[in-house]
Amino acid sequence: MSDANTIRRLSPELAKKAQDELGEVPERIDEDIDTLRTWISKQPHLKARQDAQFLVAFLRGCKYSLEKTKLKLDNFYAMRGAVPELYKNRFVGEKQLAILDTGCLLRLPKPLKTDGPRIHISRYGQYDSKKYTIAEVVQISTMLGEIQIREDDNAMVSGFVEIIDMKGVGVGHILQFDVVLIKKLAVLGDKALPYRPKGFHFVNAPASAEKIMSIAKSLMSDKIKKRFHIHSNLESLYEYVPKDCLPAEYGGSNGTIQDVVNTWKTKLTSYKPFFEEEVSYGTNEKLRRGQPVNAESLFGIEGSFRKLEID
């Protein structure tokens, strides 16, 4: 079998979870992937990657509903034209590695449990807001996400838990956080990405962050609101994410921040050719049958943000 047709074998724990919670039937995966490939080949507007590991991530993220998978895959590529501030010039270069070096985006080595979600820590106070914008930081987050689609079975089967550490967040950072970007990220997460958020935990939040939170919360469905937590101290975070699952700097034993940074700098560097190839994938909305999918159709205010549902 060539690489394009190979799917990594899940650990026994994750395989059970994929079958119980996502409706995965191992014997049927090849057939579902063939169906998707046939569908992709018949879409004049869509140029998508078709390797099996990539496609199975979308099937898992959509609980094996082929119709939802097609829609999500289509949106995943349509977003590139609709959100240029995140997808333009998305290459691995000095700037991207320097931002990663600040330790503002962490993906921890050990998941929450053997079959549990991946743990992410976003430390937006760590990057220099005079040098970089929040859009540049989030762009790298999308790059790490695409690596996870291919490599991180825990994230694709069990989702992720996001800890947002507000320590060091200053006026410069807060001024960069525009509501439009938050809306776009909410839609991106809901309609285009295959992995599911299992919880957002804010720590070290200053009072001014409460305002941003209330705006963000107003854009979410009730289901997602329940997943947002603000912790006044690490002890209350430990109730959701046990101490030993966190890096040494947070009192745990899940690597050190520098270890995590080094691992991901090496990983991102190894994906340099991949992101150069990515430019050739996307949608050509002029060739789409029916309504184009663009910034207006995805982010038009008519009700799009009143309810965001993520399963």
N, C-alpha and C positions, 0 to 999 in steps of 0.2 A: 504493500500500500504506500502511495506517495504521501508526503507530509500533509498535503492539502486535504487528504481524506482521513487523516488520523485524529482521533479524539482521545485526549488523556483519560486514563481510567480513574474514576473517582475513588477516594478512600471508601472502605465499607460504610463508615458512618455517614459520609456525605451522599453516598449512593442510596442509602436507605431514606435519607431526608428528601433527596430529589424525587424518589418514587412516591413517598408519602405526601409531601407537600406541594410538589410541582407537577405530579402526574407523569413523571418520566417513565417510559417503557423502553428499556435498553434495546430490545429487539426492533423497535420501530424508528429509532433515531435516524438510521441511514435513509429510510423511506421519506421521513420528514425533510431531511436535508436535500434530497433529490427534488422534492416538491418545491422547496424554496429556490433552488438553483434554476429550475425550469421557469418559475415565476419571474425571477430576476432577469433571465434571458429574454423574456417577453415584454419587459418594460423599456420602451424606447428612451425614457428620460433618465434612467437609473444606471449608474456604473458603480457596482458594489463589489467588495471582496467576497469570495465565495468559499474560503477554506472552512472545513467542517468545524474546527474548534471555535471560530468566530461565530458561525451560524448557530451552533448549539447554545452559545451564551444567550442569544436572543430568544431561542425556543424556551430555555429555562426561565429567562426573565419574564416571559409572557405565559408561563405555565402551559406551554405546548398548545396554545391556541394559534393555529396557523394564520388566521386573519389578523389577530393582534400582532403577531410576529412580523407579518408583511408591513403593516402600518408603521410599526416601531422602527423597522429597518429602513424604510423609506424616509421617515422623519429624521433618523440618525444622519443620513446623508444630506437631506434637504436643509438641515440646520446650518450646514457649512456656508451656504449662500445667505441664509437668514440672519446669522450672527457673525458677521465678518470680524467683529472686534475680538472674538475668541479663536476664529479659525484661519484668519489671514496670517501668512508668514509663520505657520506653526511648525517650526523646525527645531532640531536640537543644536543649539549653539552656545556661545559663551554666556549670553544673557540668561538663557533658560537654566543652565547649570549653576550660575551664580545665584539665581533666585532659590533654586533647590538647596543650595549650600547654606542659606540663612536658616534652614530648619523650619520653614513656615508650613510645609506640607509633609506630613508623615503618614506612612502606611506601615503598621507594625508587623513584625515577623510572625508572632503567634496570634491566631484568632481568639475570639472570646471563649470558645470551647472547641473541641476537636471538630464538631460539625457546626460550629457557630459562625457568626458574621466576622468579617475583617474589621479591625479597629483602625480608624483614621484619626489623626489629630491635626487640626488646622490652627496655626498660631499666627494670626494675621498681624500681630504686633511686632513680628520678627523681621519683616522686610522693610527696607528704607522707602518710605512713601515719597521721598523727593526723587528717588531714582526709578522706582517702578510703580506701575498702576495695578489696581486690583484686577483689572481685566488680564494683565500679563500673568499675574499669579494664578488666576482661575484657568487661563489657557493651559498652564502646565498641569494643573489638576486634571483637565480633560485628557492630557497626554498620558498621565499616570493611569487614568481610568481605562484608556484603550489598551494599555499593557495588561491591566488586570483582566479585561475581557478575555485576553488570550492566555493568561497564566494563573489567575487566582480563582481556583474552584470554590473556595469558601465564600468569596464575594459574590460569585455568580449564582451559587445555590442558596446561600443564607443571607446575602445582602451585606450591609456594612453599618457600623455604628460610628457616628462622627462626633468627636469631641472638639469643641471650638473654644480655644483658650484665648481669652481677650487680654491677657497680660501684655502691657506695652502698647496697646492700641491707643494711638493718639489722635489729635484733631486731623492731622494729615491723612490718616487712614480713613477716618469716618467721613471726611469730605469726598473721598473717592467712591464711597458706597452709594451708587445711585439706584433709585427705585426701579428704573427700567432694567438695569442689569439683574437685579434680584428677580424681577418678573421673568426675564428671559431664562435665568437659571432654573426657576421653578418649572417652567414649561419644558425646558431641556431635560430635566430630571424625570418629569412625568411622562413625556410623550416620545422621547428619543433614546434614553439610555436603558440598557437591559438590567442594570443592577438596582436593587431596592434598598432605600434607606430604612433602617430599623430603629433609629433614634438619633436625635441631635441633642448634645449635652453641652451647655455653655458653662464655662468656669472662669473665674476672675473677671466677671463682667462689671464694667463701670455703669453708673446710672444712665449715662447717655445711650448705652447699648440697648437699654430697655425700649427706647423709642424705635430703634431699628427692628427689634424683635416684634413689637406690636404691629408694625407695617407688614413684616414678613408673615406673621401669624394670620393677618386678615386675608392673605392670599391663599390660605390653605384650607383643605377639606378638614372636617372634624377628625377624621382618621389620622391625618398627619399632625394636627394640633396636639394630639395625645402623645406624639413622639418627641415633642419639644420640651426640654427641661432646662431650667436655670439653676445652677448649684451655687450656694453661697460659700461652700468649702469643698475640699477634695473628699472629705469623709462622706458627704452625701452622694458624690459621684461614684464612690466605691460600691454603693448599694446596687448600681447598674453595671458598672465595669469594675470587677474586683481588682484590688490593688496590684496583685501579681501579674495582671494582664497589661499593666502600664509600664512605660520606660522607667529606668532607674531614677530619672529626674522627677518623676511623679510618685516616687516611693515604691516602684514595682521592680519586676525582673524581666521585662519584655524588651531586652536590649537597651542601649543608650541612644539618645537622640543622634549623636554623631555616627554610631553604627548604622542607624536607619538611613541617615543622609548619604553615607558612603555607598551603601547597598544600592540605593535608588539612583545615585549619580552614575554608577557603573551600568545599571540596567538601562537608564534613559539613553546613555551614550551608545549602548549596543543597538538601540532602536533608531539610530540616526538615519540609516538607509530606508527603514520602514516609513518614517515620517516624510522623507523626500518623495517616496512613491505615493503617499497618501493624496498628494495634490491631484493625481489623475483620477481620483474617485469622487463621486458626488452626484448631484442631479442637474439636469439641464431643463429648467422649468418651461422653456419654450416648447420642448418636445413632450411634456406631460399631457396625457389625455385628461380633459376635465380642468378643474380649477388649479391654478398654480399654488404651490406651497411656498410661501415667502414670509417675510417679516410681518406683513399685514395680516395674512391669514393665520399665522401662528400666534402673533402677539396683539392682534387687533383687540381693542378693549371690550368689544361686545360680548361680555359674559365669559370670556376665556379664562379670566383669573378668579371668577367668583368661587369656583369649586375645582380644585385640582385633586384628582383621585389617583392614588398609587396603590396597587394591590400588594 
